[in-house]
Amino acid sequence: MREVLTEITDWYAAGETFGLVTVIDTFRSAPRPPGAAMAVSAKGEAVGSVSGGCVEGAVYELARAAIESGEPLVQRYGVSDDDAFEVGLTCGGIIDVLVEPVGPDSYPRFAEVAASIEAREPVAVATVVSGPGRLGARRVIWPDRAAGTLAGNRLDAAVDDDARGMLAQGLTGVRRYGAQGERRLDDLGVFVQSFAPPPRLLVFGAIDFAAAVARVGKFLGYRVTVCDARPVFATAKRFPDADEVVVKWPHVFLAETAVDERTAICVLTHDPKFDVPLLEVALRTPAGYIGAMGSRRTHDERAARLREAGLTEEELARLRSPIGLDLGARTPEETAVSIAAELIQLRWGGSGRPLAHTTGRIHGEP
């Protein structure tokens, strides 16, 4: 929903009821992940996508119907259905979509959800999508509070716990329960959509490569910070794509910064007085990605210095150095693409090989 938030917030503020279509589950090589959304206004305007174009025409009509009926529904499209070919889902995958009317009466908490997303405040929306209970029943969960009900206190409590755990990890998907919240993978399906703040990309070293990495990081949806101790180089003018530019010794800044498993750290300084103290701190954080630029000789010398500083082999094994995938990159922009490719590979578990040389599913599990 995040990608259509601006338009649907305007529709909601105007008192309109619009149709919201959300991917809630996927199987095999589905084109869009859970959480992808398309919205249709009361006037027929469409924004967003749930399948990259495959079934947009079909879900558009379902959204228009939901506006008229005021009733939500769940629809499946896939290659096993005759209708799948008719609507164009020929990618080999299956998607389940939730189609629901959204307006001030049907979704009174929507404005609060939108405000939390805009403010980068973590929030999750849990919706009943199958089984006993009312289809479309909704509960909004924040880290410190919740509003709405799904089907009673026990189910609400179970979903609250799971939703907060999913929110902490930035996960979206369907969880299954018994009618009283029993965690036994039963018939009651609840779609939990997490709106966590964007993951952070911390880029150290105010060089031309950093400008390219900041640009591609922003494109991938990261909140980008560039940090360098040299004020003449670390300026907002040199890094217009960064969300913030910090002038501080890198290891000092990192020690003061909140880092979680979704954080990516790129060390581009390849200068021992900067990167060794910085990596001492970085390799002891829970960051999901830590990469450092430099030649293989630089890497060997850096690793030796880090061992002297007391880092263990287990800690050093987390370091991705030389940084990036082997694409033969030379320019700053090409190098940034190779780093972005490694970030994507780490997230989704790809092989890094040409798809033409692989077999099996294209879209694997993260």
C-alpha positions as CSV (number, residue, x, y, z in Angstrom):
1,M,0.0,0.0,0.0
2,R,2.9,2.3,0.6
3,E,3.4,2.9,-3.2
4,V,-0.2,4.2,-3.6
5,L,-0.4,6.0,-0.2
6,T,-0.3,9.6,-1.5
7,E,-3.3,9.1,-3.9
8,I,-5.5,7.0,-1.6
9,T,-4.9,9.4,1.3
10,D,-6.2,12.2,-0.8
11,W,-9.2,10.2,-1.8
12,Y,-9.9,9.2,1.8
13,A,-9.6,12.8,3.0
14,A,-12.1,13.9,0.3
15,G,-14.6,11.4,1.9
16,E,-14.5,9.0,-1.1
17,T,-14.8,5.2,-0.9
18,F,-12.2,3.5,-3.1
19,G,-11.3,-0.1,-3.9
20,L,-8.1,-1.4,-2.5
21,V,-6.6,-4.6,-4.0
22,T,-3.7,-6.1,-2.0
23,V,-1.6,-9.2,-2.8
24,I,-1.9,-11.3,0.3
25,D,-0.2,-14.6,-0.7
26,T,1.9,-15.9,-3.6
27,F,3.0,-19.3,-4.9
28,R,5.8,-20.2,-7.2
29,S,6.9,-17.5,-9.6
30,A,4.5,-14.7,-8.7
31,P,5.3,-11.3,-10.2
32,R,4.7,-9.1,-7.1
33,P,5.2,-9.9,-3.4
34,P,2.6,-9.8,-0.6
35,G,1.7,-6.3,0.2
36,A,1.8,-5.0,-3.4
37,A,-1.3,-2.9,-3.9
38,M,-3.5,-1.4,-6.6
39,A,-6.3,1.2,-5.8
40,V,-9.3,2.3,-7.9
41,S,-11.1,5.5,-7.1
42,A,-14.8,6.1,-7.2
43,K,-14.2,7.9,-10.5
44,G,-12.4,5.0,-12.0
45,E,-8.8,6.2,-11.6
46,A,-6.3,3.4,-11.0
47,V,-2.9,3.6,-9.3
48,G,-0.4,0.9,-8.4
49,S,0.0,-2.7,-9.5
50,V,-0.5,-6.2,-8.1
51,S,0.9,-8.3,-11.0
52,G,3.1,-6.1,-13.1
53,G,0.2,-5.9,-15.7
54,C,-0.9,-9.5,-15.8
55,V,-4.3,-9.3,-14.1
56,E,-4.8,-5.6,-13.6
57,G,-7.8,-5.5,-15.9
58,A,-9.6,-8.2,-13.9
59,V,-8.8,-6.8,-10.4
60,Y,-9.8,-3.3,-11.6
61,E,-13.3,-4.6,-12.3
62,L,-13.4,-6.4,-8.9
63,A,-12.4,-3.2,-7.2
64,R,-15.1,-1.2,-8.9
65,A,-17.6,-3.9,-7.8
66,A,-16.4,-3.7,-4.2
67,I,-17.0,0.0,-4.2
68,E,-20.6,-0.6,-5.3
69,S,-21.3,-3.6,-3.0
70,G,-19.4,-2.5,0.0
71,E,-18.2,-6.1,0.5
72,P,-14.6,-7.4,0.6
73,L,-13.6,-10.6,-1.2
74,V,-10.5,-12.8,-1.8
75,Q,-9.7,-13.9,-5.3
76,R,-7.0,-16.3,-6.7
77,Y,-5.3,-16.1,-10.0
78,G,-3.0,-18.7,-11.3
79,V,-1.9,-20.9,-14.2
80,S,-4.0,-23.8,-12.9
81,D,-7.2,-21.9,-13.6
82,D,-8.8,-21.3,-17.0
83,D,-9.4,-17.7,-16.0
84,A,-5.7,-17.2,-15.4
85,F,-4.8,-17.3,-19.1
86,E,-7.8,-15.2,-20.0
87,V,-6.6,-12.4,-17.7
88,G,-3.0,-12.8,-18.6
89,L,-1.2,-14.4,-15.6
90,T,1.2,-16.5,-17.7
91,C,4.3,-16.2,-15.5
92,G,3.8,-19.6,-13.9
93,G,2.8,-18.3,-10.5
94,I,-0.4,-18.0,-8.4
95,I,-1.5,-14.9,-6.4
96,D,-4.2,-14.4,-3.9
97,V,-5.6,-10.8,-3.6
98,L,-7.8,-9.2,-1.1
99,V,-10.3,-6.7,-2.6
100,E,-11.9,-4.3,-0.2
101,P,-13.8,-1.1,-0.2
102,V,-12.1,1.6,1.9
103,G,-13.7,4.8,3.1
104,P,-14.3,6.8,6.3
105,D,-17.1,4.4,7.4
106,S,-15.5,1.1,6.5
107,Y,-11.9,1.9,7.7
108,P,-12.1,4.6,10.4
109,R,-8.5,4.0,11.4
110,F,-7.0,4.5,7.9
111,A,-6.0,8.1,8.6
112,E,-4.0,7.0,11.7
113,V,-2.3,4.2,9.7
114,A,-1.4,6.6,6.9
115,A,0.0,9.1,9.4
116,S,2.1,6.5,11.0
117,I,3.5,5.4,7.6
118,E,4.3,9.0,6.7
119,A,6.0,9.6,10.0
120,R,8.0,6.3,9.7
121,E,6.3,5.0,12.8
122,P,6.0,1.2,12.7
123,V,2.5,-0.1,12.3
124,A,0.9,-3.3,11.1
125,V,-2.6,-4.0,9.8
126,A,-4.1,-7.4,10.4
127,T,-7.1,-8.5,8.3
128,V,-9.2,-11.7,8.3
129,V,-9.0,-13.2,4.9
130,S,-10.3,-16.8,5.3
131,G,-12.0,-19.2,7.7
132,P,-14.5,-18.5,10.5
133,G,-15.2,-14.9,11.5
134,R,-16.0,-11.8,9.3
135,L,-14.0,-11.5,6.1
136,G,-12.3,-8.1,6.1
137,A,-12.3,-7.7,9.9
138,R,-9.4,-5.5,10.7
139,R,-7.1,-4.7,13.6
140,V,-4.3,-2.1,13.6
141,I,-1.2,-2.8,15.8
142,W,1.5,-0.4,16.8
143,P,4.4,-1.4,19.1
144,D,2.7,0.1,22.1
145,R,-1.1,-0.1,21.3
146,A,-3.7,-1.6,19.1
147,A,-7.2,-0.8,17.8
148,G,-10.1,-2.7,16.3
149,T,-10.9,-6.4,16.7
150,L,-10.8,-9.5,14.5
151,A,-13.0,-12.0,16.3
152,G,-12.4,-11.7,20.1
153,N,-9.8,-11.1,22.7
154,R,-7.9,-14.3,22.4
155,L,-7.4,-14.1,18.7
156,D,-6.6,-10.4,19.0
157,A,-3.9,-11.1,21.6
158,A,-2.3,-13.9,19.5
159,V,-2.3,-11.7,16.4
160,D,-0.9,-8.8,18.3
161,D,2.1,-10.8,19.4
162,D,2.8,-12.2,16.0
163,A,2.2,-8.9,14.2
164,R,4.7,-7.1,16.5
165,G,7.3,-9.8,15.8
166,M,6.7,-9.5,12.1
167,L,6.9,-5.7,12.3
168,A,10.3,-5.9,14.0
169,Q,11.5,-7.9,11.0
170,G,9.6,-6.0,8.3
171,L,7.7,-9.1,7.4
172,T,4.3,-9.3,5.6
173,G,2.2,-12.4,5.1
174,V,-0.7,-14.7,6.1
175,R,-0.7,-16.3,9.5
176,R,-3.3,-19.1,10.4
177,Y,-5.0,-19.6,13.7
178,G,-7.9,-21.4,15.4
179,A,-11.1,-19.5,16.1
180,Q,-9.8,-18.6,19.6
181,G,-6.3,-17.7,18.5
182,E,-4.8,-21.2,18.8
183,R,-1.5,-21.3,16.8
184,R,-2.3,-24.6,15.0
185,L,-2.2,-23.5,11.4
186,D,-6.0,-23.7,11.3
187,D,-8.6,-22.4,8.9
188,L,-8.7,-18.8,10.1
189,G,-6.3,-16.8,7.9
190,V,-5.1,-13.4,9.0
191,F,-3.1,-11.2,6.6
192,V,-0.6,-9.1,8.5
193,Q,0.9,-6.2,6.5
194,S,3.9,-4.6,8.1
195,F,4.7,-1.0,7.5
196,A,8.1,-0.8,9.1
197,P,10.4,2.2,8.6
198,P,12.6,1.9,5.5
199,P,15.8,-0.1,6.2
200,R,18.9,2.0,6.6
201,L,21.9,2.2,4.3
202,L,25.0,3.7,6.0
203,V,27.6,4.7,3.5
204,F,31.0,5.7,5.0
205,G,33.5,7.7,2.9
206,A,32.5,10.8,1.0
207,I,33.9,9.8,-2.4
208,D,32.4,9.6,-5.9
209,F,31.6,5.9,-5.4
210,A,29.6,6.9,-2.3
211,A,27.5,9.3,-4.4
212,A,26.6,6.5,-6.8
213,V,25.9,4.0,-3.9
214,A,23.7,6.6,-2.2
215,R,21.7,7.1,-5.4
216,V,21.1,3.3,-6.0
217,G,20.4,2.8,-2.3
218,K,17.7,5.4,-2.4
219,F,16.3,3.8,-5.6
220,L,16.0,0.5,-3.7
221,G,14.1,2.1,-0.9
222,Y,16.7,2.5,1.8
223,R,17.0,5.5,4.1
224,V,20.5,6.6,3.2
225,T,23.1,8.2,5.4
226,V,26.6,9.3,4.2
227,C,29.2,9.9,6.8
228,D,32.8,11.2,6.7
229,A,35.0,13.0,9.1
230,R,36.1,15.6,6.4
231,P,33.6,18.5,6.2
232,V,35.0,19.7,2.9
233,F,33.8,16.5,1.3
234,A,30.8,15.5,3.4
235,T,28.3,18.0,2.1
236,A,24.6,17.8,1.1
237,K,25.4,19.3,-2.3
238,R,27.8,16.4,-3.2
239,F,25.2,13.8,-2.0
240,P,21.8,15.1,-3.1
241,D,20.3,11.6,-2.9
242,A,21.2,11.0,0.7
243,D,18.6,11.5,3.4
244,E,21.4,12.9,5.7
245,V,25.0,13.7,5.4
246,V,27.0,13.5,8.7
247,V,30.4,15.0,9.5
248,K,31.9,12.9,12.2
249,W,34.5,10.2,12.6
250,P,32.8,7.1,11.2
251,H,33.4,4.7,14.1
252,V,32.1,7.4,16.5
253,F,28.9,7.9,14.5
254,L,28.3,4.2,14.1
255,A,28.7,3.6,17.8
256,E,26.0,6.2,18.4
257,T,23.6,4.9,15.8
258,A,20.8,2.3,16.1
259,V,21.6,-0.7,13.9
260,D,19.3,-3.7,13.3
261,E,19.3,-6.8,11.1
262,R,17.8,-4.7,8.2
263,T,20.7,-2.2,8.2
264,A,23.3,-2.3,5.4
265,I,26.8,-0.8,6.1
266,C,29.1,0.1,3.1
267,V,32.6,1.1,4.0
268,L,34.1,2.8,1.0
269,T,37.0,4.6,2.7
270,H,39.7,1.9,2.1
271,D,42.0,3.9,4.5
272,P,43.1,2.1,7.7
273,K,42.7,5.1,10.0
274,F,39.1,5.2,9.0
275,D,37.9,1.7,8.2
276,V,39.7,-0.4,10.8
277,P,38.1,1.4,13.8
278,L,34.8,1.5,11.9
279,L,34.8,-2.2,11.1
280,E,35.7,-3.0,14.7
281,V,32.3,-1.4,15.6
282,A,30.4,-2.6,12.6
283,L,31.3,-6.3,12.9
284,R,29.9,-6.3,16.4
285,T,26.5,-4.9,15.4
286,P,23.6,-7.0,14.2
287,A,23.7,-5.3,10.7
288,G,22.5,-7.7,8.0
289,Y,25.1,-6.5,5.5
290,I,28.6,-5.2,6.1
291,G,30.8,-4.6,3.0
292,A,34.1,-2.9,2.5
293,M,35.8,-1.6,-0.6
294,G,39.3,-2.3,-1.6
295,S,41.6,-4.7,-3.5
296,R,42.3,-8.2,-2.3
297,R,45.6,-7.0,-0.9
298,T,43.8,-4.2,1.0
299,H,41.4,-6.8,2.3
300,D,44.1,-9.1,3.6
301,E,45.9,-6.2,5.3
302,R,42.6,-4.9,6.8
303,A,41.7,-8.4,8.0
304,A,45.1,-8.7,9.7
305,R,44.7,-5.4,11.5
306,L,41.2,-6.4,12.6
307,R,42.6,-9.7,14.0
308,E,45.2,-7.7,15.9
309,A,42.3,-5.6,17.3
310,G,40.8,-8.7,18.7
311,L,38.1,-9.6,16.2
312,T,37.3,-13.3,16.0
313,E,37.2,-15.4,12.8
314,E,33.4,-15.7,13.2
315,E,33.1,-11.9,13.3
316,L,35.4,-11.5,10.3
317,A,33.4,-14.0,8.3
318,R,30.5,-11.5,8.3
319,L,32.6,-9.0,6.2
320,R,31.9,-8.9,2.5
321,S,35.1,-7.7,1.1
322,P,35.9,-6.9,-1.7
323,I,32.4,-5.4,-1.7
324,G,29.8,-6.3,-4.4
325,L,29.2,-9.1,-6.9
326,D,31.7,-9.9,-9.6
327,L,30.2,-8.0,-12.5
328,G,33.5,-6.6,-13.8
329,A,32.4,-3.1,-12.6
330,R,34.9,-0.3,-13.0
331,T,33.1,3.1,-12.8
332,P,31.4,4.4,-9.6
333,E,28.0,3.7,-11.1
334,E,28.8,0.2,-12.2
335,T,30.3,-0.5,-8.8
336,A,27.1,0.8,-7.1
337,V,25.1,-1.6,-9.2
338,S,27.4,-4.5,-8.1
339,I,26.9,-3.5,-4.5
340,A,23.1,-3.3,-5.0
341,A,23.1,-6.7,-6.7
342,E,24.8,-8.2,-3.6
343,L,22.3,-6.5,-1.3
344,I,19.4,-8.0,-3.4
345,Q,21.1,-11.4,-3.5
346,L,21.5,-11.4,0.3
347,R,17.9,-10.5,0.8
348,W,16.3,-13.0,-1.5
349,G,19.0,-15.8,-1.7
350,G,19.7,-15.7,-5.4
351,S,22.7,-17.4,-6.9
352,G,24.0,-14.4,-8.8
353,R,24.2,-16.5,-12.0
354,P,22.5,-15.6,-15.3
355,L,18.9,-16.8,-15.2
356,A,19.4,-18.3,-18.6
357,H,21.9,-20.7,-17.0
358,T,19.6,-21.7,-14.0
359,T,16.6,-23.9,-13.7
360,G,13.6,-24.0,-11.3
361,R,11.8,-21.1,-9.7
362,I,12.9,-17.6,-10.6
363,H,11.5,-16.0,-7.4
364,G,12.7,-17.9,-4.4
365,E,11.9,-17.4,-0.7
366,P,14.0,-14.8,1.2
